[in-house]
Amino acid sequence: MKKVLLVALMAVFTSSAFAQILTGKSAALVKENNNWSYVYLQYNAGSFSPDKGDSENFNAVSLGWNKNIRLTSSLPLYLETGLGLQFSFSSESESDKYYEVEENTFLMSVKVPVGVSYAFDIPNAPVAVIPTAGLDLRFNAVGTYKYEETDKYYDETDSETINLFDKDDMGGSDYTWNRFQIGAHIGVNARFWNKLLVGYAYQFDFSEISKKTHINQHNITIGYCF
């Protein structure tokens, strides 16, 4: 997946740059020397991936704000940073004629990207293609695991909620989740009419969420630029 994304981004860089050289034209985004920002809504499809065993998939929604700070007046090269809030959910259930079991995991994280982006204008079109790559800092603020078992015969339900960051709840430090993580992302955005932004990025962690377990996710973004 990482190699495919790198090849795709290289294709975007080379084709867009070649088109600009041929036409000598560029839209307002490249000519602007000002910084620009966007607020966004993001869908995250990810997994908790252990070194051994099966991965657990999750779905998430993120809300946030990113700012692009122009680094040079001669090139549309930007430093991109911001602040986001991500809500992740995963659930599993099993049932037979006697019992029903449901497991739910919830994670709320604060994330700060620090990366670079470069804006390529598409000639004679109101769109700029913006490849981006960088690091991601994440603080995991809330994490819970809820186990619920229902005895269908007696119509009784027992449940337990565990704090994923509490060593006593998790039964030892080897199983306790980490508050702080660092990872990276690589992707591409498209900015239409200097207002609407859509994009995709692949994000992967360097540090572990728990022992020998990492988070990987695909991010689809829609935003408003200003």
Backbone bond lengths (Angstrom), bond angles and torsions (degrees), N, CA, C in turn:
res aa  C-N    CA-C-N  psi(-1)  N-CA   C-N-CA  omega(-1)  CA-C   N-CA-C  phi
1 M - - - 1.470 - - 1.531 110.58 -
2 K 1.335 117.47 -43.73 1.467 120.19 -178.20 1.531 110.39 -63.78
3 K 1.349 116.51 -40.75 1.461 119.76 -179.83 1.522 111.07 -65.78
4 V 1.326 117.11 -40.34 1.466 120.90 178.38 1.522 110.51 -61.39
5 L 1.338 117.08 -43.69 1.462 120.78 -179.88 1.525 111.30 -64.65
6 L 1.325 116.81 -40.27 1.457 119.95 179.84 1.522 110.78 -64.27
7 V 1.331 117.11 -41.65 1.459 120.70 178.08 1.524 110.72 -64.00
8 A 1.355 116.65 -41.64 1.460 120.45 179.66 1.524 111.56 -63.50
9 L 1.328 116.67 -42.10 1.455 120.00 179.98 1.524 111.51 -67.48
10 M 1.328 117.37 -38.96 1.459 120.08 176.67 1.524 110.73 -62.16
11 A 1.332 116.71 -37.82 1.464 120.27 178.17 1.516 110.85 -64.34
12 V 1.354 116.80 -41.26 1.461 120.60 178.11 1.516 110.56 -62.91
13 F 1.358 116.69 -46.57 1.458 120.61 179.66 1.529 111.20 -57.43
14 T 1.321 117.45 -52.18 1.460 120.86 -172.42 1.524 112.24 -69.77
15 S 1.340 117.87 -43.83 1.466 120.32 -177.59 1.520 111.09 -67.11
16 S 1.327 117.88 -42.32 1.466 120.92 -179.16 1.523 111.19 -68.16
17 A 1.328 116.09 -42.84 1.464 119.25 -179.84 1.529 110.35 -64.44
18 F 1.337 118.03 -40.34 1.456 121.72 179.38 1.523 111.25 -63.40
19 A 1.340 116.25 -39.96 1.463 120.23 179.03 1.517 111.12 -65.46
20 Q 1.330 117.18 -38.72 1.466 120.04 178.94 1.519 111.20 -66.11
21 I 1.341 116.39 -39.44 1.459 120.31 -179.55 1.534 110.51 -64.63
22 L 1.345 116.72 -40.39 1.463 120.86 -178.54 1.523 111.91 -67.18
23 T 1.315 116.76 -42.42 1.464 119.89 -173.61 1.519 113.02 -90.38
24 G 1.314 116.64 -28.42 1.458 120.35 -175.68 1.508 113.11 68.65
25 K 1.331 116.74 14.95 1.455 121.10 -177.64 1.526 110.38 -110.03
26 S 1.313 114.93 148.62 1.461 119.40 174.92 1.513 108.66 -149.33
27 A 1.326 115.21 149.97 1.467 120.34 -178.48 1.512 110.59 -85.00
28 A 1.343 115.47 -175.32 1.458 120.80 -172.61 1.522 112.68 -64.27
29 L 1.326 117.73 -30.99 1.460 119.45 -174.77 1.515 111.53 -61.87
30 V 1.320 118.07 -47.00 1.452 121.05 -179.48 1.525 111.24 -67.70
31 K 1.337 116.87 -35.95 1.461 119.77 -178.32 1.526 112.43 -73.06
32 E 1.332 116.44 -23.64 1.461 118.76 -179.40 1.526 110.54 -66.99
33 N 1.319 116.51 136.60 1.454 121.11 173.24 1.525 111.38 -99.38
34 N 1.319 116.35 -2.81 1.452 120.08 -176.62 1.528 110.90 -81.77
35 N 1.329 114.84 158.70 1.451 121.28 171.17 1.527 108.93 -73.66
36 W 1.326 116.41 161.09 1.464 119.64 176.35 1.520 108.99 -145.48
37 S 1.327 114.74 155.62 1.462 121.38 -176.47 1.526 109.66 -131.98
38 Y 1.336 115.13 167.67 1.465 119.70 171.96 1.523 109.78 -152.70
39 V 1.319 114.39 145.06 1.459 121.19 170.11 1.524 106.88 -99.67
40 Y 1.336 116.35 148.26 1.458 117.63 -171.41 1.525 112.99 -143.85
41 L 1.315 113.16 156.69 1.459 123.84 167.85 1.516 106.02 -119.05
42 Q 1.329 116.23 134.31 1.463 120.51 -171.42 1.525 110.98 -135.06
43 Y 1.327 114.81 136.79 1.465 120.51 171.70 1.522 108.38 -101.35
44 N 1.321 115.99 131.20 1.456 121.69 -177.75 1.527 109.52 -120.08
45 A 1.324 116.56 120.99 1.461 122.08 174.55 1.518 107.20 -110.33
46 G 1.331 116.97 112.07 1.453 119.57 -171.98 1.510 113.64 -135.79
47 S 1.330 113.91 -173.81 1.459 120.46 178.97 1.514 109.95 -151.52
48 F 1.332 115.19 146.15 1.449 122.54 166.36 1.524 105.70 -90.26
49 S 1.324 117.37 111.83 1.458 121.45 -168.80 1.524 111.09 -115.14
50 P 1.336 117.49 105.09 1.468 120.04 175.96 1.525 111.24 -76.53
51 D 1.342 116.16 158.91 1.462 119.85 177.00 1.525 111.28 -62.73
52 K 1.332 116.09 -32.98 1.460 121.65 177.32 1.522 108.71 -129.60
53 G 1.316 116.64 144.69 1.458 120.07 179.28 1.512 112.39 96.93
54 D 1.317 115.10 -178.08 1.459 122.02 -176.23 1.521 111.68 -82.22
55 S 1.316 115.86 147.14 1.459 121.98 175.00 1.526 109.92 -81.57
56 E 1.326 115.56 154.16 1.463 121.66 175.66 1.527 108.33 -111.87
57 N 1.308 116.62 117.53 1.457 120.93 -178.27 1.519 111.05 -78.93
58 F 1.330 115.34 151.97 1.455 120.50 174.48 1.520 109.45 -143.44
59 N 1.327 115.30 158.75 1.459 123.06 172.25 1.520 108.40 -114.81
60 A 1.316 115.99 148.54 1.462 119.56 -177.40 1.526 109.90 -148.14
61 V 1.321 114.00 159.54 1.460 122.86 174.14 1.530 107.67 -128.76
62 S 1.329 115.91 135.18 1.463 120.87 179.17 1.525 110.40 -123.24
63 L 1.318 114.96 145.55 1.459 123.29 173.01 1.519 107.37 -125.80
64 G 1.341 117.08 141.04 1.453 116.39 -179.70 1.510 114.35 -173.80
65 W 1.321 113.63 -175.21 1.467 123.90 -179.37 1.520 107.89 -139.45
66 N 1.335 116.34 130.40 1.460 122.07 176.01 1.519 109.88 -123.18
67 K 1.328 115.24 146.57 1.468 121.09 179.29 1.524 108.86 -123.87
68 N 1.331 115.81 134.94 1.457 122.61 176.25 1.525 109.20 -107.50
69 I 1.314 115.86 119.16 1.467 122.91 -176.85 1.527 108.26 -106.17
70 R 1.317 116.82 116.89 1.472 120.80 -176.45 1.524 109.89 -68.05
71 L 1.340 115.48 129.88 1.458 120.52 -175.18 1.517 113.50 -93.20
72 T 1.343 117.45 -22.89 1.456 120.69 -179.32 1.524 108.90 -151.22
73 S 1.310 116.37 146.18 1.463 120.15 -179.93 1.522 112.35 -78.23
74 S 1.311 118.03 -18.44 1.463 120.67 -176.91 1.522 113.19 -88.69
75 L 1.328 117.72 -20.90 1.459 121.86 -179.10 1.529 109.71 -131.14
76 P 1.338 117.63 144.26 1.467 121.01 178.42 1.544 111.12 -81.20
77 L 1.326 115.25 59.21 1.458 122.76 -179.10 1.526 108.54 -105.76
78 Y 1.316 116.01 131.61 1.460 120.72 -172.40 1.528 111.27 -128.66
79 L 1.314 114.27 147.68 1.463 121.71 164.73 1.519 107.00 -92.35
80 E 1.329 116.99 125.12 1.462 120.99 -177.19 1.525 110.30 -113.27
81 T 1.324 115.53 128.18 1.457 121.52 175.32 1.521 108.02 -146.18
82 G 1.322 116.61 177.08 1.455 119.03 -178.19 1.507 111.93 169.85
83 L 1.326 114.53 -159.52 1.462 121.24 -177.68 1.520 108.67 -149.69
84 G 1.332 116.46 130.86 1.456 120.77 -179.18 1.514 111.93 -138.30
85 L 1.319 114.98 161.34 1.458 122.71 178.47 1.525 107.45 -128.14
86 Q 1.335 116.71 124.01 1.466 121.56 -176.46 1.527 110.38 -117.94
87 F 1.339 115.51 135.77 1.466 123.04 177.84 1.530 107.55 -117.21
88 S 1.335 116.43 115.66 1.461 121.89 -175.78 1.530 110.34 -112.81
89 F 1.343 114.63 140.55 1.469 120.45 -177.59 1.529 109.47 -135.82
90 S 1.316 116.05 140.98 1.461 120.79 169.57 1.519 108.47 -145.45
91 S 1.318 116.53 149.05 1.466 120.16 -178.42 1.521 109.97 -148.44
92 E 1.317 115.57 148.89 1.458 123.44 175.14 1.519 108.26 -140.12
93 S 1.313 116.66 147.74 1.462 120.06 179.68 1.524 110.07 -145.59
94 E 1.327 114.95 149.22 1.459 122.80 175.61 1.522 108.16 -137.36
95 S 1.331 115.84 149.03 1.461 118.90 -177.58 1.527 110.18 -152.99
96 D 1.331 115.72 143.11 1.452 121.95 168.97 1.528 107.67 -137.87
97 K 1.300 117.78 -165.57 1.467 120.03 -175.58 1.519 112.91 -72.45
98 Y 1.347 117.40 -15.20 1.461 119.84 -176.57 1.533 113.39 -109.68
99 Y 1.344 115.84 -37.89 1.460 119.52 -173.40 1.528 110.95 -132.07
100 E 1.313 113.70 155.36 1.466 121.34 171.55 1.519 107.91 -133.68
101 V 1.337 116.72 128.45 1.462 122.49 -177.69 1.521 109.10 -121.27
102 E 1.327 116.54 133.60 1.460 121.89 177.79 1.523 109.30 -131.94
103 E 1.346 116.08 133.23 1.461 122.57 179.19 1.526 108.95 -123.59
104 N 1.326 115.99 131.90 1.469 121.66 -178.70 1.522 110.19 -132.11
105 T 1.329 115.34 132.45 1.462 121.48 176.90 1.525 108.82 -118.35
106 F 1.327 115.86 134.65 1.468 121.82 179.50 1.519 108.99 -129.75
107 L 1.337 116.08 136.44 1.464 121.77 178.86 1.519 109.24 -139.02
108 M 1.327 116.40 126.76 1.461 121.51 174.07 1.526 108.17 -114.23
109 S 1.339 116.04 125.36 1.461 121.37 -173.88 1.519 111.23 -128.74
110 V 1.317 115.81 145.47 1.465 123.43 170.35 1.521 107.18 -102.19
111 K 1.339 117.37 128.19 1.460 119.63 -175.93 1.524 111.58 -127.60
112 V 1.330 114.64 143.62 1.461 122.45 -179.32 1.526 108.54 -129.32
113 P 1.337 118.59 110.66 1.463 120.63 175.48 1.528 111.14 -84.48
114 V 1.318 116.01 146.10 1.463 122.32 173.18 1.527 106.50 -137.32
115 G 1.332 116.54 105.75 1.453 118.96 -175.84 1.514 112.56 -152.64
116 V 1.320 115.45 -169.53 1.466 121.74 178.10 1.528 108.38 -125.58
117 S 1.326 115.57 151.39 1.458 121.84 176.22 1.524 108.62 -140.15
118 Y 1.334 115.58 155.81 1.459 121.61 -178.59 1.524 107.92 -137.00
119 A 1.319 117.00 128.68 1.464 121.72 -173.81 1.526 111.05 -98.38
120 F 1.344 115.88 119.73 1.456 122.66 173.07 1.519 108.40 -107.26
121 D 1.321 117.65 120.86 1.454 120.69 175.11 1.518 110.58 -81.36
122 I 1.329 116.18 142.09 1.461 121.77 172.61 1.527 107.55 -89.06
123 P 1.321 118.55 120.29 1.474 120.88 -176.29 1.522 112.19 -58.21
124 N 1.330 115.24 137.36 1.465 123.16 176.18 1.525 112.99 60.46
125 A 1.307 116.71 26.06 1.465 121.38 177.90 1.527 109.15 -142.30
126 P 1.328 117.44 145.87 1.468 120.66 -176.55 1.530 112.51 -83.39
127 V 1.336 116.64 50.67 1.458 119.77 -175.74 1.523 109.77 -144.12
128 A 1.320 115.34 143.69 1.455 122.77 172.18 1.521 108.45 -122.44
129 V 1.327 116.29 135.22 1.464 122.75 176.60 1.521 108.00 -98.25
130 I 1.333 116.24 128.83 1.461 120.79 -169.61 1.532 110.06 -128.18
131 P 1.334 119.19 89.90 1.457 120.42 171.96 1.530 110.60 -64.25
132 T 1.302 116.50 146.69 1.459 121.04 -177.55 1.516 110.22 -146.72
133 A 1.330 116.01 148.69 1.463 121.62 178.03 1.518 108.15 -157.11
134 G 1.317 116.32 152.03 1.452 118.85 178.81 1.514 112.88 169.23
135 L 1.318 114.85 -164.93 1.456 122.83 -178.38 1.526 110.40 -101.23
136 D 1.328 115.12 157.89 1.459 121.82 176.75 1.526 109.29 -129.48
137 L 1.323 115.68 126.83 1.461 122.01 174.04 1.518 108.02 -104.09
138 R 1.336 117.49 133.61 1.458 121.08 -176.34 1.526 110.16 -132.40
139 F 1.338 114.44 132.80 1.458 121.53 170.97 1.523 107.69 -113.52
140 N 1.307 117.01 117.51 1.453 123.10 -179.96 1.523 108.99 -87.04
141 A 1.326 115.73 104.94 1.464 120.66 -171.18 1.518 112.84 -84.02
142 V 1.329 116.95 -42.72 1.467 121.78 -175.90 1.521 108.48 -134.95
143 G 1.315 116.89 132.84 1.457 121.34 176.38 1.518 110.49 -147.27
144 T 1.325 117.41 122.54 1.464 121.49 -178.66 1.520 110.62 -133.79
145 Y 1.312 114.41 150.38 1.461 122.33 173.04 1.523 107.00 -127.15
146 K 1.335 115.73 126.02 1.470 120.47 -178.91 1.527 109.50 -118.08
147 Y 1.333 114.19 128.06 1.476 122.00 178.08 1.522 108.02 -114.28
148 E 1.324 115.74 126.71 1.466 120.72 -178.47 1.526 109.31 -132.09
149 E 1.337 116.18 125.85 1.464 122.01 -179.42 1.520 109.70 -123.75
150 T 1.321 116.00 128.32 1.464 121.89 -178.37 1.528 109.95 -114.88
151 D 1.333 114.70 125.21 1.464 121.38 173.35 1.524 107.42 -87.78
152 K 1.329 116.73 108.47 1.462 120.69 -174.55 1.529 112.40 -68.71
153 Y 1.317 117.06 -31.14 1.477 120.02 -177.29 1.526 110.72 -69.02
154 Y 1.340 116.02 -46.83 1.462 120.17 -178.99 1.531 112.34 -93.49
155 D 1.351 116.55 -4.72 1.462 121.56 -179.31 1.530 110.70 56.08
156 E 1.327 115.26 48.73 1.453 121.77 179.95 1.531 109.00 -122.62
157 T 1.325 115.12 143.69 1.460 120.79 -178.56 1.518 110.56 -127.19
158 D 1.317 115.59 129.72 1.466 122.56 173.24 1.513 108.51 -113.59
159 S 1.319 116.45 138.24 1.465 120.00 -179.71 1.516 110.17 -139.93
160 E 1.325 114.76 156.19 1.461 122.16 178.91 1.522 108.47 -146.23
161 T 1.329 116.20 134.97 1.461 121.99 177.16 1.517 109.21 -116.07
162 I 1.326 116.12 128.68 1.462 122.76 -174.69 1.526 109.63 -115.96
163 N 1.316 116.01 136.74 1.463 122.44 172.65 1.526 108.15 -82.78
164 L 1.313 117.38 115.58 1.462 121.40 -174.78 1.521 113.27 -68.73
165 F 1.329 117.05 -13.67 1.463 120.83 179.92 1.528 112.66 -103.59
166 D 1.321 117.28 5.38 1.463 122.39 -179.75 1.526 109.16 -100.22
167 K 1.325 116.07 120.42 1.461 120.83 -176.44 1.519 112.20 -63.31
168 D 1.333 117.03 -36.30 1.466 120.39 179.42 1.528 110.98 -69.12
169 D 1.331 116.73 -42.89 1.458 120.06 178.28 1.531 111.88 -63.26
170 M 1.328 116.05 -36.95 1.462 120.57 -174.60 1.528 113.17 -87.40
171 G 1.321 117.54 -8.73 1.460 120.26 176.85 1.509 115.08 80.03
172 G 1.330 117.00 27.83 1.460 120.54 177.00 1.509 112.64 133.80
173 S 1.340 115.01 159.04 1.466 120.33 -176.62 1.521 113.09 -68.40
174 D 1.330 118.50 -24.09 1.460 120.94 -179.90 1.530 112.06 -66.24
175 Y 1.326 116.78 -25.11 1.461 121.31 -176.76 1.526 112.93 -104.27
176 T 1.330 117.08 -9.53 1.459 121.07 -177.27 1.526 110.84 -74.46
177 W 1.331 117.05 136.91 1.455 121.40 -179.79 1.526 110.65 -76.76
178 N 1.328 115.96 155.29 1.460 122.60 -178.50 1.526 111.46 -94.18
179 R 1.315 114.72 141.28 1.464 119.98 178.67 1.522 111.97 -74.38
180 F 1.345 117.33 -42.91 1.459 121.26 -172.90 1.528 110.19 -108.83
181 Q 1.338 115.09 137.92 1.455 121.64 177.45 1.526 110.14 -141.02
182 I 1.323 113.94 158.18 1.462 120.66 174.87 1.526 107.92 -134.05
183 G 1.326 115.46 140.79 1.454 120.83 -179.87 1.511 110.44 -150.25
184 A 1.325 116.34 -160.63 1.462 121.64 -178.63 1.517 109.84 -147.57
185 H 1.321 115.31 161.13 1.463 121.03 177.13 1.512 109.66 -139.81
186 I 1.325 115.40 154.17 1.454 122.60 173.18 1.520 107.51 -145.34
187 G 1.324 116.25 133.30 1.460 118.02 -175.69 1.513 111.83 -171.56
188 V 1.316 115.23 -166.57 1.458 120.59 -179.42 1.525 108.67 -148.35
189 N 1.334 115.79 138.10 1.462 122.86 174.98 1.526 109.19 -114.28
190 A 1.311 115.23 159.27 1.469 121.49 172.79 1.526 107.39 -129.11
191 R 1.332 115.61 129.55 1.463 121.21 -179.44 1.529 109.13 -111.40
192 F 1.338 116.53 117.23 1.458 122.86 -175.76 1.531 110.49 -103.10
193 W 1.334 115.40 132.13 1.473 121.71 178.80 1.531 111.78 51.28
194 N 1.318 116.06 27.60 1.466 122.50 -179.87 1.519 113.74 60.67
195 K 1.338 118.66 12.78 1.466 121.69 -176.52 1.526 113.56 -124.70
196 L 1.327 116.16 -50.55 1.463 121.39 -175.26 1.525 110.06 -92.57
197 L 1.331 116.43 132.37 1.460 121.87 178.61 1.523 110.00 -122.85
198 V 1.320 116.61 131.80 1.462 122.08 171.33 1.526 107.31 -130.04
199 G 1.334 116.35 149.58 1.450 117.38 -177.07 1.514 113.52 -165.40
200 Y 1.328 113.66 168.39 1.464 121.86 176.64 1.529 108.00 -138.10
201 A 1.335 116.12 142.68 1.464 120.84 175.55 1.523 109.48 -148.22
202 Y 1.321 114.84 146.91 1.456 121.18 171.46 1.523 107.73 -102.95
203 Q 1.317 116.19 130.42 1.466 121.99 -175.25 1.526 108.89 -122.90
204 F 1.323 116.31 135.26 1.456 121.23 -179.96 1.530 108.99 -141.41
205 D 1.329 115.91 148.50 1.454 121.62 -175.77 1.522 111.63 -97.58
206 F 1.333 115.20 143.38 1.456 121.19 169.67 1.535 110.81 -86.45
207 S 1.321 115.91 -41.16 1.463 120.43 -178.60 1.524 110.24 -92.58
208 E 1.327 116.32 164.82 1.461 122.04 -173.56 1.523 111.29 -92.55
209 I 1.342 116.00 144.66 1.458 120.33 170.90 1.528 109.66 -78.31
210 S 1.315 116.41 -34.06 1.466 123.84 169.20 1.521 106.60 -148.79
211 K 1.308 117.95 177.23 1.456 120.57 -172.24 1.527 111.05 -56.95
212 K 1.357 115.18 121.43 1.460 124.07 177.84 1.530 113.41 59.47
213 T 1.335 116.29 30.75 1.463 121.57 177.17 1.527 109.48 -134.04
214 H 1.334 116.82 130.22 1.457 122.78 -179.37 1.527 109.86 -120.44
215 I 1.332 115.23 162.87 1.457 122.23 174.39 1.524 109.06 -107.62
216 N 1.328 116.60 131.89 1.464 123.37 171.59 1.522 107.65 -128.23
217 Q 1.339 116.84 143.55 1.456 117.67 -179.15 1.523 112.43 -155.18
218 H 1.346 114.03 153.95 1.456 123.19 174.17 1.528 107.73 -104.81
219 N 1.320 116.23 129.27 1.467 121.68 -175.51 1.528 110.87 -114.71
220 I 1.323 115.82 126.14 1.467 121.61 174.25 1.524 107.72 -114.40
221 T 1.324 116.64 124.79 1.456 122.15 -169.39 1.513 111.35 -120.76
222 I 1.340 115.10 141.23 1.462 122.35 167.18 1.529 106.91 -131.13
223 G 1.325 117.05 135.29 1.457 119.31 -174.78 1.517 112.97 -148.65
224 Y 1.329 114.41 170.00 1.473 122.43 176.56 1.513 108.61 -118.57
225 C 1.325 117.05 125.62 1.467 122.76 -174.97 1.528 110.70 -96.11
226 F 1.315 114.77 146.90 1.466 120.31 175.32 1.510 111.05 -153.54
